[in-house]
Amino acid sequence: MSFPDAVAAVCAPGTMFEIQETEIRGVTTKVFAGTPPSIRDLFALAAMRGDAEFLVYEDERWSVADVLSQAGQIGSMLVEEMGVKKGDRVALAMRNYPEWISSFAAITSIGAVAVPLNAWWQTDELLYGLDDSGASVCLIDGERLDRLADSLDAITARLIAVRTESDLPDGVIHLSELLTDGATMPEVEIEPDDDITILYTSGTTGRPKGAVSTHRAVLSALISFAGRAAVAGLREPDVAVEGEEPTPPAFILAVPLFHVTGLVPVMLGSFVSGARLVIMYRWDPERALELIERERITNFVGVPTQSHDLLESPSFESRDTSTLKSVGGGGAPMPPELVQRIEDNFANGRPGLGYGMTETNAYGPQNAGTDFVTHPTSTGRALPSMELRVTDPEGNVLPQGELGEIWFKGPNLISGYWNRPEATAETIVDGWLRSGDIGRVDDEGFVYVVDRAKDMVLRAGENVYCAEVEAAIYEHPAVYEAAVFGLPHERLGEEVASCIMVKPDATLTEGEITAFLKERIASFKVPSAVTIVEESLPRNASGKILKRQIRDELLAEA
């Protein structure tokens, strides 16, 4: 079946994927007829699965009922004991634990706004996220609590500790002490366009920006992923093997929940699809292969680096990965040779890639299966609920096939940036989101991303904005000039690199600047390739440092 025919069948009138038009923030927008009003409705549907196994974490197994029962207790506690009201912000600062998921369900079900903080952030970054969001409560694990130990007086949010056995500082209460057996989720009226999340995304200048989504936006993304899966199922249906029961769907959670990919398509998508969710403590390809075999995983969603790690693992050939149907994810381009390696080396797993952003709740054009093998440099096509255009620098729409900036429009877009009206106006124009990526669309609707307009390094799916790293480098007293840029890296896609000019009569080593930065910014942002020079960095006529020239010279010397 062709892609247009499959889309027409899936989105036919009378189905949950029927596309209608409605007005969102004054802009006529295509939406799915079957989109639930709020996240509470999604969890209510999931509750019908009762005692079915839902989460696997180390030796723990949680049913849907277990998760939603704890969510009800947390929701009751937040309202009755913490005084959280609709619209209040509640932060999550922890690694991927089952309590992260039940806490998120609780926060969003009482009409509060969940603020997942990057678990890799260091002290100043965590303090910034709490302060900028105005969070009144923060559920936090022991590792993050240790990072804030010397700064507790500066925090106004109530801190609730999760998964820590150590003595707690004054004023910090353990979650287990606050929950009441049998407590249930308070009743709250939630509208589709009420805020649900603030996800922090690094900015091209200075501090990260909080991307604000509504219930409608998150749920529209989830329905979009489900619709796209339905289209794929019509075009390349699973072939039943006589005498064998189909493998129940199971995802492995190999990416952080504070990232939009882990949060929306993987975690919340599992509530939608009924899939089991197997949580990794941290990324380790050997452990991932063990879990794929043991738990009969059907879907692997990660960044391309992680797919590469699986294939490079010494135990890959000895592990049974035959239950995998899809191997891929998003967060970065997938090299064509990796697409073919996945196709050739997994018995049943087909390659897949999604082009989404925090600002689109991870949904965008997707490429998978045969389409991906035949169009390995494309990021795929989207359902018609997401409109797409390519523009020149002035915002004029370009003819098909021409290169320009990719713009998106759809119900899954963020409403704006938290307390950043200027940044919102710059990024969202008349309901269209400017992606900052340069690309084109061919005559079949395949999208090709060829460059980025932003000063950014894409390291293993993590956006590292050069200005933020440069600002941290300039805090060192020996630094006179600094440039941060990306260098090609086989495993990571790109690695963060820097070229630093020291002040006259000053000295600085790579080890010293690395140690200095690790105290100020998350480790994935710290340059792994550092060049220290005594002469001025090259600049153009307007005084801008020529990063591409520096990069090319370093590559030529390598």
C-alpha positions in Angstrom: 0.0 0.0 0.0 1.3 3.5 -0.8 1.9 6.0 1.9 -0.9 8.3 0.8 -3.4 5.4 0.6 -2.4 4.2 4.1 -2.7 7.7 5.5 -6.2 8.1 3.9 -7.3 4.7 5.4 -6.0 5.5 8.9 -7.3 9.0 9.0 -10.7 8.2 7.4 -13.8 9.9 8.8 -15.2 8.3 11.8 -11.9 7.0 13.1 -10.0 8.3 16.1 -7.4 9.5 13.6 -9.9 11.6 11.7 -8.5 15.0 11.1 -10.6 18.1 11.9 -9.9 21.8 12.3 -10.1 23.8 15.4 -8.7 27.1 16.7 -5.7 27.0 19.0 -4.4 30.3 20.4 -6.2 32.1 17.6 -4.8 29.9 14.8 -6.8 27.4 12.8 -5.0 24.1 13.3 -5.6 20.5 12.1 -6.3 18.1 15.1 -7.2 14.5 15.6 -10.9 13.9 16.4 -10.0 11.2 19.0 -7.6 13.3 21.1 -8.5 12.9 24.8 -9.3 16.2 26.7 -6.5 15.7 29.3 -3.9 13.4 30.6 -6.3 12.2 33.3 -8.3 10.5 30.5 -5.2 8.7 29.3 -4.4 7.3 32.7 -8.0 6.3 33.2 -7.9 4.2 30.0 -4.6 2.7 31.2 -6.2 1.8 34.6 -8.4 -0.7 32.8 -5.3 -2.9 32.4 -5.3 -3.4 36.1 -2.8 -6.0 37.3 -1.0 -6.3 33.9 2.7 -5.9 34.3 3.8 -2.4 33.2 7.2 -1.5 34.6 10.3 -3.6 35.1 13.2 -2.0 37.0 16.1 -4.1 38.2 14.4 -6.8 40.3 11.2 -4.8 40.7 8.0 -5.4 38.7 5.2 -2.9 38.8 1.7 -3.4 37.5 -0.4 -0.6 36.0 -2.4 -0.7 39.2 0.8 -0.3 41.3 1.9 2.8 39.4 -1.5 4.5 39.4 -2.1 3.6 43.0 1.1 5.3 44.0 0.3 8.2 41.6 -3.0 8.7 43.5 -1.2 8.8 46.8 1.3 11.3 45.5 -1.4 13.4 44.0 -3.3 13.5 47.3 -0.1 14.4 49.2 0.7 17.2 46.8 -2.7 18.8 47.2 -3.5 18.1 50.8 -0.1 18.4 52.4 1.9 20.5 50.1 -0.9 22.9 49.0 -0.2 22.4 45.3 -2.9 24.0 43.2 -3.8 23.8 39.5 -1.1 25.6 37.4 1.6 25.3 40.2 5.0 23.9 39.0 6.4 20.7 40.5 9.9 19.7 39.6 11.3 16.2 39.1 15.1 15.9 39.7 16.0 12.2 39.6 17.3 9.5 37.3 14.8 7.0 35.6 13.0 5.4 38.6 9.5 4.0 38.8 8.7 6.9 41.1 9.6 9.4 38.4 6.7 7.9 36.3 4.1 7.8 39.2 5.1 11.3 40.3 4.7 12.6 36.7 1.2 11.0 36.5 0.3 12.6 39.8 1.5 16.1 39.0 -0.2 16.2 35.7 -3.4 14.6 36.9 -4.0 17.3 39.5 -3.6 20.1 36.9 -0.1 21.1 38.1 2.8 21.5 35.7 5.6 18.9 35.7 9.1 20.4 35.4 11.6 17.5 34.6 15.1 18.8 35.4 18.1 17.4 33.5 19.6 14.8 35.8 23.0 15.5 34.4 22.9 19.1 35.4 25.3 20.3 38.1 24.5 22.5 41.1 24.1 25.9 39.4 22.1 24.4 36.6 19.7 22.7 39.0 19.3 25.9 41.0 18.5 27.8 37.8 15.8 25.3 36.8 14.1 25.5 40.2 14.3 29.2 40.3 13.3 29.9 36.7 10.3 27.6 36.8 9.2 28.8 40.2 8.6 25.2 41.4 6.9 25.0 44.7 7.8 21.3 45.3 10.7 19.2 43.9 10.8 15.4 44.1 14.5 14.6 44.2 16.8 11.6 44.4 19.9 11.2 46.5 22.4 12.1 43.8 20.7 15.4 42.9 20.2 16.1 46.6 23.9 15.7 47.2 24.6 18.3 44.4 22.4 20.8 46.2 23.6 20.0 49.7 25.5 23.3 50.1 22.8 25.4 48.5 19.6 24.4 50.3 19.2 27.8 51.9 18.8 29.3 48.4 16.0 26.9 47.5 12.4 27.9 48.1 10.8 24.7 46.8 9.8 22.0 49.3 12.2 19.0 48.7 10.8 15.5 48.8 13.4 12.8 48.7 13.1 9.6 46.6 15.3 6.4 46.7 17.8 7.6 49.3 18.7 5.8 52.5 21.1 8.5 53.9 20.2 10.9 56.6 18.3 13.8 55.1 19.1 17.5 55.7 16.7 19.6 57.8 13.6 20.4 55.9 13.8 17.5 53.4 11.2 14.8 53.8 11.3 11.3 52.4 8.4 10.5 50.1 7.5 7.3 52.0 6.8 9.4 55.1 4.2 11.5 53.3 2.1 8.9 51.5 -1.2 7.6 52.9 -2.4 4.1 52.1 -5.6 4.2 50.1 -5.4 7.9 49.3 -6.7 8.6 45.8 -6.2 11.3 43.1 -8.1 14.5 43.9 -10.7 15.6 41.4 -9.6 18.5 39.3 -11.1 20.0 36.1 -8.5 20.2 33.4 -8.9 21.9 30.0 -7.1 20.8 26.8 -5.1 24.0 26.7 -4.0 24.0 30.3 -0.2 23.8 30.8 1.1 20.3 31.5 5.0 20.4 31.2 8.0 22.7 31.1 10.9 21.0 29.5 14.2 22.8 29.5 16.0 23.0 26.2 19.4 24.7 25.8 19.4 28.1 24.2 21.6 29.6 21.6 22.4 32.3 24.1 22.8 32.0 27.8 20.6 29.8 30.0 18.2 27.0 28.9 14.7 28.0 28.0 11.6 26.3 29.4 9.4 24.9 26.6 5.8 25.0 27.8 3.3 22.4 26.5 -0.4 21.9 27.1 -2.4 18.7 27.6 -3.6 19.0 24.0 0.0 19.3 22.7 1.3 16.2 24.5 -1.8 14.1 23.7 -1.7 15.2 20.1 1.9 14.0 19.8 0.9 10.7 21.3 -2.0 10.3 18.9 0.3 11.2 16.1 2.8 8.5 17.0 -0.1 6.0 17.3 -1.4 7.1 13.9 2.0 6.8 12.3 2.3 3.3 13.7 -1.0 2.4 12.2 0.1 3.7 8.8 3.3 1.6 9.1 1.2 -1.5 10.1 -0.9 -1.2 6.9 2.1 -0.8 4.7 4.4 -3.4 6.2 2.2 -5.7 8.4 3.8 -8.2 10.8 3.9 -11.7 9.3 2.4 -14.2 11.7 4.3 -17.4 12.2 2.1 -20.5 12.4 2.0 -22.0 15.8 3.7 -19.0 17.5 2.0 -16.4 19.7 2.9 -12.8 18.8 5.4 -11.2 21.1 3.6 -8.6 23.4 4.9 -5.1 22.9 7.8 -4.1 25.2 10.0 -1.0 25.1 13.3 -0.6 26.8 13.8 2.8 28.4 17.4 3.6 27.4 17.0 7.4 27.3 16.3 9.9 30.1 12.7 10.6 31.1 13.6 14.3 31.3 14.1 14.3 27.5 11.1 14.6 25.4 11.8 11.3 23.6 11.9 9.3 26.8 8.9 11.1 28.2 6.4 11.3 25.3 6.8 8.5 22.7 8.4 6.0 25.1 7.0 6.4 28.6 3.6 8.0 27.8 3.4 6.0 24.6 3.6 2.8 26.7 0.5 3.9 28.6 -1.2 4.4 25.2 -0.1 1.1 23.6 -0.2 -1.2 26.6 3.5 -2.0 26.1 5.6 -3.1 29.1 8.4 -0.6 29.9 11.8 -2.0 30.9 13.8 0.7 32.7 17.6 0.8 32.6 19.5 2.2 35.6 22.1 3.7 33.2 23.1 3.2 29.6 25.3 0.1 29.1 25.0 -1.8 25.8 25.9 -5.2 27.4 23.1 -4.7 30.0 20.7 -3.5 27.2 21.3 -6.7 25.2 20.8 -8.8 28.3 17.5 -7.1 28.9 16.4 -7.3 25.3 16.9 -11.0 25.4 15.4 -11.6 28.9 12.4 -9.3 28.6 11.7 -10.0 25.0 11.9 -6.4 23.9 10.1 -5.4 20.7 11.0 -1.8 20.4 14.4 -0.1 20.9 14.2 3.7 21.0 17.4 5.7 21.5 19.8 8.0 19.8 21.9 6.6 16.9 24.9 6.3 19.2 23.1 3.7 21.2 22.1 1.6 18.2 25.8 1.8 17.1 26.8 0.6 20.7 24.6 -2.4 20.4 26.1 -3.5 17.1 29.6 -2.9 18.4 29.1 -4.9 21.6 31.2 -8.0 22.0 28.2 -10.0 23.0 25.9 -8.9 20.2 26.2 -12.1 18.2 25.5 -14.3 21.2 22.4 -12.5 22.3 18.9 -13.3 21.1 17.5 -10.0 19.7 14.9 -11.7 17.4 12.0 -10.1 19.3 13.0 -6.6 18.2 10.8 -5.2 15.5 12.1 -1.7 15.5 15.6 -0.4 16.2 16.1 3.4 16.1 14.8 6.5 17.7 15.8 10.1 17.1 17.7 13.0 18.6 20.3 13.0 15.8 20.7 12.0 12.2 21.4 8.4 11.5 24.3 7.7 9.2 23.2 5.7 6.1 25.8 3.0 6.8 24.2 2.5 10.3 20.7 2.2 8.7 22.0 -0.6 6.5 23.9 -2.3 9.5 20.7 -2.4 11.5 18.8 -3.8 8.5 21.5 -6.5 7.9 22.3 -7.5 11.5 19.0 -7.7 13.4 16.9 -10.8 12.5 13.6 -8.9 12.5 14.4 -5.4 13.7 14.0 -2.7 11.1 15.7 0.7 11.3 13.7 3.7 12.3 14.2 7.4 12.8 12.0 10.3 14.0 12.7 14.0 13.4 11.2 15.7 16.5 12.1 18.4 18.9 11.3 19.4 22.4 9.2 22.1 20.8 7.1 19.5 18.9 6.8 17.0 21.8 9.1 14.7 19.8 6.7 14.2 16.9 7.7 15.0 13.4 8.5 13.3 10.1 9.4 9.6 10.6 11.2 7.1 8.5 11.2 3.4 9.1 11.5 0.0 7.5 11.8 -0.2 3.7 11.3 3.5 3.3 14.3 4.1 5.4 16.4 1.6 3.6 15.6 3.1 0.3 15.8 6.7 1.5 18.5 6.5 4.2 19.4 10.2 4.2 15.8 11.3 4.7 14.0 11.8 8.0 10.8 10.6 6.5 7.2 11.8 6.2 4.6 13.0 8.7 0.8 12.6 9.0 -1.2 15.5 7.6 -2.0 16.7 11.1 1.5 18.2 11.0 1.9 20.8 8.3 5.4 21.5 7.1 6.9 24.2 4.9 10.4 25.4 3.8 11.1 29.1 3.8 13.8 31.6 2.9 15.4 33.8 5.6 12.4 36.3 5.4 9.8 33.5 5.9 8.7 33.3 2.3 7.6 29.8 1.3 10.1 28.2 -1.2 9.2 25.9 -4.1 9.4 22.1 -3.6 12.9 20.8 -3.5 14.6 24.1 -2.6 16.7 24.4 0.5 15.5 26.6 3.3 14.5 26.7 7.0 12.0 24.0 8.0 8.8 25.3 9.7 6.2 23.1 11.5 2.6 23.6 12.4 0.3 21.3 14.4 -1.5 20.7 17.7 1.6 19.1 19.2 3.6 22.3 19.3 4.6 24.1 22.5 2.6 27.2 23.4 5.9 29.1 24.0 8.9 29.5 26.3 8.3 30.1 30.1 8.6 33.8 30.8 10.4 34.4 27.5 8.0 36.3 25.3 10.7 37.6 23.0 12.1 34.0 22.4 8.5 32.8 21.9 7.8 35.5 19.3 11.1 34.7 17.5 10.4 30.9 17.3 6.6 30.8 16.8 5.2 32.9 14.0 1.5 32.8 13.3 1.2 29.3 14.7 4.3 28.0 12.8 7.4 26.8 14.6 10.7 27.7 13.1 12.9 24.7 13.6 16.3 26.3 13.0 17.1 23.4 10.7 17.9 23.8 7.0 16.4 21.2 4.7 14.2 20.4 1.7 11.1 18.2 0.8 11.0 16.0 -2.3 8.1 15.3 -4.6 7.1 12.3 -2.4 7.0 14.3 0.8 10.3 12.9 2.2 12.0 15.5 4.4 15.8 15.9 4.2 17.7 17.9 6.9 21.0 19.0 5.6 22.3 21.6 8.1 21.4 23.6 11.1 21.0 27.4 11.4 21.8 27.4 15.1 25.3 27.5 16.7 24.9 24.0 18.1 26.7 20.7 18.5 24.6 17.5 18.4 26.4 15.1 20.7 24.8 11.7 20.9 21.4 13.2 20.7 22.1 16.0 23.2 21.9 19.6 22.0 24.9 21.5 23.2 24.6 25.2 22.4 28.0 26.7 21.9 27.2 30.1 23.5 26.4 28.4 26.9 29.7 26.5 26.9 31.7 29.6 25.8 30.1 31.6 28.6 31.3 29.0 31.1 34.8 29.0 29.6 35.0 32.8 29.8 34.6 32.6 33.6 38.1 31.2 33.9 40.5 34.1 34.7 43.2 32.8 32.2 40.8 32.9 29.2 41.0 35.7 26.7 39.1 34.3 23.7 37.1 31.1 23.2 35.3 29.3 20.4 33.2 26.1 20.8 32.2 24.0 17.9 31.6 20.4 16.8 34.0 17.9 15.4 32.9 14.6 13.6 32.9 11.6 15.9 32.2 8.0 14.8 30.2 7.0 17.8 28.7 10.3 19.1 28.0 11.9 15.7 29.8 15.0 16.9 32.0 15.8 19.9 32.2 19.1 21.6 35.5 20.9 20.8 37.0 24.2 21.9 39.8 26.5 20.9 41.0 28.8 23.6 43.4 31.8 23.5 44.9 32.5 26.9 45.6 35.9 28.3 49.2 37.3 28.0 51.5 35.8 30.6 48.7 33.4 31.7 48.9 29.6 31.5 46.2 27.0 31.1 46.1 23.3 30.5 43.4 21.1 29.0 43.1 19.3 32.4 42.6 22.6 34.2 39.9 23.9 32.0 38.1 20.5 31.9 38.1 20.3 35.8 36.9 24.0 35.9 34.0 23.3 33.5 32.8 20.1 35.2 32.0 22.1 38.3 29.8 24.5 36.3 28.1 22.6 33.4 26.8 19.1 32.8 29.5 16.7 31.7 28.1 16.1 28.2 28.7 19.8 27.5 32.3 19.8 28.5 34.6 19.9 25.5 36.4 16.6 24.9 38.8 18.2 22.4 40.6 21.3 23.7 43.1 23.4 21.8 44.9 26.1 23.7 46.7 28.8 21.7 48.5 32.1 22.5 47.5 33.9 19.2 44.2 35.6 18.5 41.5 33.4 17.0 40.6 34.2 13.3 37.8 36.7 12.8 35.9 38.0 9.8 35.4 41.7 8.9 32.6 42.1 11.4 34.7 40.7 14.2 32.9 37.3 14.4 35.2 34.3 15.2 35.5 32.0 12.2 34.7 28.7 13.8 34.4 26.8 10.6 38.0 27.8 9.7 39.3 26.7 13.1 37.4 23.4 12.7 38.7 22.8 9.2 42.3 23.5 10.3 42.0 21.1 13.2 40.6 18.4 10.9 43.4 18.9 8.4 46.0 18.5 11.2 44.4 15.3 12.5 
